[in-house]
Amino acid sequence: MVKQLLAFAAAVLASFVVSARGSDFEFYKLSLIWPSSVCISAPQNCKSPIPKFFTIHGLWPTLKNGTAVPPYDQVTNKCNVNPLNPNQIVAKLASIRGRLETKWPNLIKGKSDELYWETEWSHHGILNSNTQDPLTYFTTTLNLAENSKYDPLKGNIITKVLGVAPSNTPHDIDTLLENVKKNVGYYPQISCSMPIKGTKQLYLKEIRFCFKRAMPPSALQNCPDDMDDMCRSVPPAQRTVMLPLPITTTSTTNVLDHRDIMSPPASTTTCWPNLTCGLLVYVQWGIIVSWTMDLGNKINVLGESDSGSKTDSEKVEEFRKCRSELWEILIVGNKMIMKQTLAFAAAVLASLVMSAQASDFAFYKLSLIWPTSVCISAPQNCINPIPKIFTIHGLWPTLKNGTAVPPYDPIDNNCNPNPDSAGVAVGKLAPIQVRLQTKWPNLKRGGSGSTFWQTEWSHHGMCSDYPQDPLSYFTTTLNLADDTKYDPLKVLGVQPSNTPHPIDTLLENVKKNVGFYPQISCNMPIKGTKQLYLKEIRFCFKRAMPPSVLQNCPDDMDDLCRSVPPAQRTVMFP
């Protein structure tokens, strides 16, 4: 328990500032979906026939602690050099298309398989060791998933990897884990869902096998965490999962007639903010969490605190105050840690598992980059000339607590129906191409603007209020960024110089000039120093079409800014 708590404190205090390039990922995680668990609550929303075998979710580059490497981002997560654009991959998959349509389908009715493959490439394939070779990446994944050694249902009842067949009988999760260990030699990770309204019965949603990093991956290893947070959300004695029977036309009718059903939550995965490739310390420890779901897919995480009655912003503020004292309490072993830590964890976990449907986000965050801070450590790697104005990073749909809505995923984050793919979106931007190239350039030398715009669309635009209107989404962003009211060179109250400025002073200057607090994002580009640089300034706008009314950002600085003691929080604005 002490080790886990220390890991938790490290996550809070270090604030995810340990850099780790995507090329440093440790292993691959092959995730296989049981379609019946995904579709059981609303089979009419799934394609017919619903597969009766495990299908592929993806093959994910994963850090040593079991956290998936965050999605590629040209500015904040440039894990690999010049990866292939998502809209270019489908044409390269023609030779394996039949296999993909069978084993890697998009289960959601009305969603194309191509969109699913493009999404998996942009979120995971771009981060792998074959960034220019999607055919190898997808073929490798298919070969692993089709290998009978890893088929959860292959063989007779004794030799099946899971050791059980689909049925109406719940199974102990630990028993299934031991069955897999016995049959393949290593522990997998089991991912759960809780689709049936009015019950807390877990369903086996996915099984994930971990492979040592290689080209191609072939050697299994134990997964660092043998079950996900949803599985752990019930007390250990109650951790049983259903592996439901395959859904047929008959069973679909029975399910709809005889069970109290709700639509599955849009996402039960962690809703990570947009981070650099980093050492993400994944917090998993013995908290008893009760999940209650209603028709709006709202999730409340309850612990040994009264935080469930507070708003998200109140929770966040309360838990920020805990940061400074948490580490000291842990070191001295004070048992009073439990209530404060559980309260903090409740807010963190609530933000991570909150439904990420576009209809639920609270506001937009306009993020503007100061190019000099991005390029100062290696200007030769940036475009020439380096812009002398703030350029655009993006316009991000954001949850009430300040967490960016995670990228669109047709299984885990089906935030909007039928959004335009990244390739289609960029093809609609011809009328504003010149404005984009000036105000929203790709700062990386050799990188194309269209690659950057596709990334921003797939990570943020697809879950915005403009899922089928990329021209309006990008035009809205340009209009906000071009508005002199939000020009940082006018509202920060200082000009670029070689003099560091207290972050609090800059925040107050912006508040004085525009009426609301922004968020300042920092970097630390100069090796051997801990001097912060002003990397981005972010303005928060109330949700509207188009957004135009400012509001305070829930958190006025990012984790890297907070990684130094308050008295040392100065930034260079070079």
URFENRA-V299853 format. One record per residue. N is the residue number from 0. RES is the residue in one small letter. PHI is phi in whole degrees, 0 to 359 (NA if undefined). Layout:
((N;RES;PHI) (N;RES;PHI))
This chain:
((0;m;NA) (1;v;298) (2;k;298) (3;q;293) (4;l;294) (5;l;296) (6;a;298) (7;f;297) (8;a;297) (9;a;299) (10;a;297) (11;v;291) (12;l;281) (13;a;287) (14;s;56) (15;f;60) (16;v;259) (17;v;280) (18;s;284) (19;a;209) (20;r;296) (21;g;302) (22;s;293) (23;d;265) (24;f;297) (25;e;264) (26;f;205) (27;y;254) (28;k;241) (29;l;269) (30;s;251) (31;l;245) (32;i;261) (33;w;264) (34;p;304) (35;s;299) (36;s;289) (37;v;286) (38;c;259) (39;i;297) (40;s;282) (41;a;209) (42;p;299) (43;q;293) (44;n;270) (45;c;254) (46;k;292) (47;s;249) (48;p;282) (49;i;285) (50;p;305) (51;k;256) (52;f;223) (53;f;291) (54;t;252) (55;i;271) (56;h;267) (57;g;176) (58;l;238) (59;w;245) (60;p;301) (61;t;225) (62;l;285) (63;k;302) (64;n;275) (65;g;98) (66;t;275) (67;a;296) (68;v;300) (69;p;299) (70;p;302) (71;y;302) (72;d;216) (73;q;302) (74;v;257) (75;t;264) (76;n;211) (77;k;276) (78;c;286) (79;n;222) (80;v;273) (81;n;48) (82;p;291) (83;l;289) (84;n;298) (85;p;303) (86;n;287) (87;q;263) (88;i;278) (89;v;300) (90;a;298) (91;k;275) (92;l;255) (93;a;303) (94;s;290) (95;i;238) (96;r;302) (97;g;300) (98;r;295) (99;l;296) (100;e;297) (101;t;280) (102;k;261) (103;w;229) (104;p;276) (105;n;277) (106;l;287) (107;i;277) (108;k;299) (109;g;86) (110;k;256) (111;s;279) (112;d;298) (113;e;301) (114;l;298) (115;y;297) (116;w;294) (117;e;297) (118;t;295) (119;e;296) (120;w;295) (121;s;291) (122;h;271) (123;h;225) (124;g;298) (125;i;299) (126;l;269) (127;n;277) (128;s;278) (129;n;238) (130;t;291) (131;q;253) (132;d;227) (133;p;296) (134;l;299) (135;t;294) (136;y;299) (137;f;288) (138;t;295) (139;t;301) (140;t;296) (141;l;300) (142;n;299) (143;l;292) (144;a;292) (145;e;272) (146;n;288) (147;s;300) (148;k;297) (149;y;248) (150;d;280) (151;p;302) (152;l;247) (153;k;286) (154;g;91) (155;n;278) (156;i;300) (157;i;275) (158;t;263) (159;k;303) (160;v;302) (161;l;282) (162;g;78) (163;v;219) (164;a;251) (165;p;305) (166;s;195) (167;n;261) (168;t;252) (169;p;289) (170;h;235) (171;d;293) (172;i;300) (173;d;299) (174;t;295) (175;l;297) (176;l;299) (177;e;293) (178;n;299) (179;v;296) (180;k;303) (181;k;294) (182;n;271) (183;v;239) (184;g;97) (185;y;216) (186;y;277) (187;p;270) (188;q;242) (189;i;257) (190;s;248) (191;c;247) (192;s;229) (193;m;223) (194;p;277) (195;i;267) (196;k;299) (197;g;87) (198;t;230) (199;k;248) (200;q;286) (201;l;282) (202;y;239) (203;l;284) (204;k;271) (205;e;215) (206;i;238) (207;r;235) (208;f;256) (209;c;253) (210;f;240) (211;k;301) (212;r;294) (213;a;195) (214;m;236) (215;p;275) (216;p;292) (217;s;213) (218;a;266) (219;l;290) (220;q;214) (221;n;294) (222;c;286) (223;p;302) (224;d;231) (225;d;276) (226;m;207) (227;d;270) (228;d;296) (229;m;295) (230;c;300) (231;r;278) (232;s;285) (233;v;248) (234;p;302) (235;p;309) (236;a;293) (237;q;254) (238;r;278) (239;t;242) (240;v;233) (241;m;272) (242;l;247) (243;p;292) (244;l;299) (245;p;304) (246;i;273) (247;t;246) (248;t;302) (249;t;292) (250;s;292) (251;t;299) (252;t;299) (253;n;297) (254;v;300) (255;l;292) (256;d;278) (257;h;241) (258;r;233) (259;d;273) (260;i;250) (261;m;231) (262;s;293) (263;p;293) (264;p;299) (265;a;297) (266;s;204) (267;t;239) (268;t;264) (269;t;293) (270;c;261) (271;w;289) (272;p;295) (273;n;284) (274;l;242) (275;t;291) (276;c;302) (277;g;222) (278;l;279) (279;l;273) (280;v;277) (281;y;274) (282;v;272) (283;q;220) (284;w;200) (285;g;281) (286;i;256) (287;i;276) (288;v;245) (289;s;252) (290;w;258) (291;t;238) (292;m;244) (293;d;243) (294;l;296) (295;g;273) (296;n;60) (297;k;275) (298;i;234) (299;n;244) (300;v;256) (301;l;249) (302;g;230) (303;e;276) (304;s;202) (305;d;261) (306;s;293) (307;g;296) (308;s;270) (309;k;257) (310;t;286) (311;d;302) (312;s;295) (313;e;295) (314;k;298) (315;v;302) (316;e;296) (317;e;298) (318;f;280) (319;r;298) (320;k;295) (321;c;285) (322;r;303) (323;s;295) (324;e;259) (325;l;297) (326;w;297) (327;e;300) (328;i;297) (329;l;297) (330;i;298) (331;v;278) (332;g;73) (333;n;293) (334;k;290) (335;m;290) (336;i;303) (337;m;302) (338;k;294) (339;q;296) (340;t;292) (341;l;295) (342;a;297) (343;f;297) (344;a;297) (345;a;299) (346;a;292) (347;v;299) (348;l;294) (349;a;298) (350;s;288) (351;l;285) (352;v;253) (353;m;300) (354;s;304) (355;a;254) (356;q;297) (357;a;303) (358;s;293) (359;d;258) (360;f;288) (361;a;259) (362;f;203) (363;y;253) (364;k;241) (365;l;268) (366;s;251) (367;l;245) (368;i;260) (369;w;265) (370;p;303) (371;t;300) (372;s;292) (373;v;286) (374;c;259) (375;i;297) (376;s;279) (377;a;207) (378;p;300) (379;q;293) (380;n;268) (381;c;251) (382;i;297) (383;n;234) (384;p;281) (385;i;286) (386;p;305) (387;k;255) (388;i;235) (389;f;290) (390;t;252) (391;i;272) (392;h;267) (393;g;177) (394;l;238) (395;w;246) (396;p;301) (397;t;225) (398;l;285) (399;k;303) (400;n;275) (401;g;99) (402;t;277) (403;a;295) (404;v;301) (405;p;294) (406;p;300) (407;y;304) (408;d;212) (409;p;297) (410;i;260) (411;d;268) (412;n;212) (413;n;279) (414;c;285) (415;n;218) (416;p;285) (417;n;52) (418;p;291) (419;d;298) (420;s;291) (421;a;299) (422;g;295) (423;v;296) (424;a;300) (425;v;296) (426;g;294) (427;k;264) (428;l;260) (429;a;306) (430;p;297) (431;i;241) (432;q;302) (433;v;294) (434;r;298) (435;l;297) (436;q;296) (437;t;279) (438;k;262) (439;w;229) (440;p;279) (441;n;275) (442;l;287) (443;k;282) (444;r;298) (445;g;88) (446;g;272) (447;s;266) (448;g;298) (449;s;297) (450;t;297) (451;f;298) (452;w;294) (453;q;297) (454;t;298) (455;e;295) (456;w;294) (457;s;291) (458;h;271) (459;h;226) (460;g;298) (461;m;294) (462;c;255) (463;s;271) (464;d;279) (465;y;235) (466;p;296) (467;q;241) (468;d;222) (469;p;298) (470;l;299) (471;s;293) (472;y;298) (473;f;287) (474;t;295) (475;t;301) (476;t;297) (477;l;299) (478;n;298) (479;l;295) (480;a;291) (481;d;278) (482;d;288) (483;t;298) (484;k;298) (485;y;247) (486;d;286) (487;p;302) (488;l;293) (489;k;257) (490;v;261) (491;l;287) (492;g;81) (493;v;220) (494;q;247) (495;p;305) (496;s;196) (497;n;260) (498;t;251) (499;p;287) (500;h;235) (501;p;299) (502;i;300) (503;d;300) (504;t;294) (505;l;296) (506;l;297) (507;e;292) (508;n;299) (509;v;295) (510;k;302) (511;k;296) (512;n;272) (513;v;239) (514;g;96) (515;f;215) (516;y;278) (517;p;271) (518;q;242) (519;i;257) (520;s;247) (521;c;248) (522;n;226) (523;m;224) (524;p;280) (525;i;268) (526;k;299) (527;g;91) (528;t;233) (529;k;247) (530;q;285) (531;l;282) (532;y;238) (533;l;283) (534;k;270) (535;e;216) (536;i;236) (537;r;234) (538;f;255) (539;c;254) (540;f;240) (541;k;301) (542;r;295) (543;a;194) (544;m;236) (545;p;276) (546;p;291) (547;s;212) (548;v;259) (549;l;289) (550;q;214) (551;n;294) (552;c;284) (553;p;301) (554;d;231) (555;d;277) (556;m;210) (557;d;272) (558;d;296) (559;l;292) (560;c;301) (561;r;279) (562;s;285) (563;v;249) (564;p;301) (565;p;308) (566;a;293) (567;q;255) (568;r;279) (569;t;242) (570;v;235) (571;m;276) (572;f;238) (573;p;288))
